[in-house]
């Protein structure tokens, strides 16, 4: 049996789509469809059910994938190891939000440069875009707060991120903490708001988790919108208003007293970061090293 046909089959099985598998393999969709039909003719059985969106494996398809995938992955590991030995240098392309990549991921991966790796980063906050890029083979590894389930991805929980409602001391002093505890966000009326987007994604998550309500769109709007959390922090430090920020980003400013936590909920809102790779790729040596470094570093985040 042709190994190229099996590789295409396993890729389609993992991707759940001829289109996505074609992007992963660098082939046209008609070429992928033709290869699957050829394999089905050779086996005399259908391997996939064609759906309106993508495909699902038949029982025969599932059984074949279970038998073939581990061996194909092993062959790929051997091939990649030989490439590394021949080239002496391996490029690692990571993608994710600019703040988390800059302050967490890239520093953790930097020591790999001394082990014959090069690092390339795509700083992009939109989870759907970076996951599409991962599926298409543009990235090797993605960190995101979106949890992809199944398909062509393998996701591992990396760490939890605590969110804090903060403001410069001047604004924080205007907040009646008793009223905040009793009346919730009503106690914050009149204080300017700094956010990463007009839709108030961080504020909405915080309001829902801590105050059990959603922001009132009629009375609450961002005074400053800056699509980078580091810029949001700098605006808060400069007295622009209050914001919801991850603790890792603002802890130093909190410790120094330059900003103040406006609320201290008993159970702070958390957001989980995931380390995402294409299914089968964690067995590749250079990605296994990167994954291990990030998981080790995340213990201290």
N, C-alpha and C positions, 0 to 999 in steps of 0.2 A: 504494500500500500504506500502511496506517495506521501512522504512526510510533509510536503508543502500543503497537501489537501488537509491533513490532520491538523496542521498548525492553524490553517484558516478556520477549520471547524471548531477548534478549541477557543479561538478568539471570538467567533460568533457566539458560542455557548456562554462565554463569560460576559460579553458585551450586551447580549440580548437584542442585537440589532445588526443587520447587514451593513447599514450606513456607518454606524460607529466602528464596527469591526474593520471596514474598509479604511477608515481614517487611521486606525491603530496600525494596520498592516502596510499603509502607503499604497493601497490598490484602489481601483475604481469599484463602485458598488456592483456593476454588472460582472466584473471579474470574480468578486467574492460569491455572487449568486451562482455563477457558472461552476465554480469549484465545489460549492456545496451540492449542486445538482449532480456533478460527476461522482462525488463520494456516495451520494444516495443511490445512484445507479449501480455503483460497484457493490454496495452492500445489499441492494434490493429492498431497502426499507427507508421510509422518511425519517429524517433526523430532527426536523423542526416543524412546528405548527406556525404557519404564517398568520400574523395578527395585523390589525389596523395600525398598531404601533409596535414595531419590532417583531420578534419571534420568541417562542417558548419551545424548549426541547421536548421531544417525544420520550417515551420510556427508553427506547433504543438509544436515542441521542444522549440522555443522561448517563446511561451505562457506558457508552463509548467514551464520553468525556471523563468519567471517573477512572477509566482504565488508562486512557491515553495522556491526560494532562500531566500527571507527575513525571512521566518519562520525557515528554517534550520540554518541561521545565528543567529537568536534569541536563538535557542536551544543550539548552540555552545557557545554563550556568557554565558548562564546559566551554562553550563558544566565547562567552563574555570573559571568562578567566584568561583564555588564550589571547584575546584582544588586549586585555590589560597588560599581560606580560609582554606583548609585542610593542605596544605603544608606550608603556610606562607612565601613562597619564590618562586620567578618566574625568570627563566633564560631568558635573552634577548640576542639574537645573532645578531649582526650587521655586515655588510660587506661593503667594499668600498675601494677606494684608500688610501694608508697608510698615506699620508700627511693630507688629509682632515679629515679622521677619527681621527687621533692623535691630531690635533690642533683645530678641530671644534666639531665633533660629540661626541666623547667620553667625553670630558669635559662637554658638555651640558647634557649628560645623566648620568654623575657620581652621581648627587644627588638622582637618583632613587635607588641607593644602600641602602640609608638610609630608603627607603620605602619598603624593603623586596625583592629587585631584585638582581640578579647577572648579570654581563655583560660579554659577550664573543665577541671577535672581530676577524674577518678575514680580514687581510690587503692585498688587491689584487686590482690591477689597471685595469685588464681586465674586461670590463663591461659585455661581453657575459658570462663569467665564473660565475660572482657573481649573475647575473640574473638567470642563469641555477640553481645555488645553491639555490636561493630563491624559484624558481618554484618547486624544489625537496624537499623543506622543511628543507634544511640545515641551512638556515638563516631565521630570522624573519623580517628583515628590511635591505634595501640596499640603499646607497646613491651613485648616479652615474650621469655623465653628459649625458648618453644615455637616451633617452626618449622612454620607451616602450609604445606602443599604443595597448590597448585592450588585448586580451588573458587573462592570469591568473593574471595580474598585475593591481594595482591601483597606479598611479604616481601623485605626487603633486610637483609643482615647489617650491623649498626651498629657493634659493637665486641666485643672479648673481655674477659671479666672474670676476673681471677686470684683464686683462693681461697687463703686462708692459715689455718693452724691456729695460734691465738693463745691466750695466757693471761696473767694478771697475773704479774709477776716472781716472786712467792712460789711459785706453782704451777709455773711454768716451771723453777724451780731444782730442783724435785723430780724432774724427768724425766731419766732416764739416757739421753743421746743415743746412746751406743753401743748400748744395749739397744734403743732405739727403731729404730735402723737395722737391727739383727739380728732382733728379735722383733716389730717393728711395734707395733700397738695394745696388746699386752700390757704394754708399758712405761708405758702411761697409766692402768692400773687404779688405782682409788682417787681419781682426780681428778674433781671434779664437772663436769658437762657442761651447757652452755647452748645451747639450740636454738630454732628458730622453730616447731617442731611435734613432737608426740610421735613421729612416724614417723622423725625424724632425717634429713630430706632432704639437708641440706648435709653432715652427717657421713658419710652413706652414700655420697654422691658422692666425697667426699675419700678415705675408706677404700678404695673401689674403685680410684680412680685412682693413689693413692700406695702403699698397702699391698697392693693386689691381693687384697682380702678384703672381706667385708661385716661390719658391726658385729654383735656377738653380742647378740641381743635379750635373752638371759637375764641377761647381766651388765652391759649398757650401757643406761642409761636417762637421760633428761634430768632434771637436778636443777631447772633453771629452764627454763620454756617461755614465750617471749615472741614473739608473731607479728609482730614488726617488728625488722629487723636493727639498727636504731639502739638499740633497747632491749636487744638481745643485747649489743651493744658496751658499753653503759653497765654492764650486769651484770658483764661481764668486767673492765672497769676497776675495778669495786668489789670484785673478788676473788671472784666467785661461782664461777669455774671456767674451763674452756677452751671454745673455740668455733671453728667454721669461719666465716670472714667474708670478703667480697670486699675485695681490697686497697684499692680506691678509698675504701672506708668507714673502714678502720682505719689507713691509712698515716700519718696525722698522729700517732696514738697510738703507733704503732711508732717513728716518728722521735723522739718525745719520751721514749721509754723507759717509758711508762706501761703498755704491754703488750709482750710478747715473742713472736716467732715460734717456736713449739715445734719445728717441723720445717722444713727448707729443702730440699725435693726438687729434684733436678736438672731435672725437667720438672714444673712446678707445674700443678695441674688448672685448666682454663679452662672458662668457660661463655660461650656466644655470645648476645648480645642482638640481636633482630631488630626492625626497624621495619616495621610491618604496616599496610597500607591496603586498602580495598576495591579490587578490580580496576577500573581505569579512572579512579579518583579522583585518582591522582597528576598527571593532566593538568589538574586544577582549580587555578587560580592560587594560592589561599590555601594549599592543601595542598602544592603544589610549593614554595612559599616555606618552609613549615615543614619539609618533608623536606630541603631544601637546607641549612637552618640546622643541623638535627640531624646530618646527615652531615658537615658541616664541623666542628662541635664535637666529634664523636666521634673525629676524628683525634687529638685531644689527651687523650682519656680513657684 
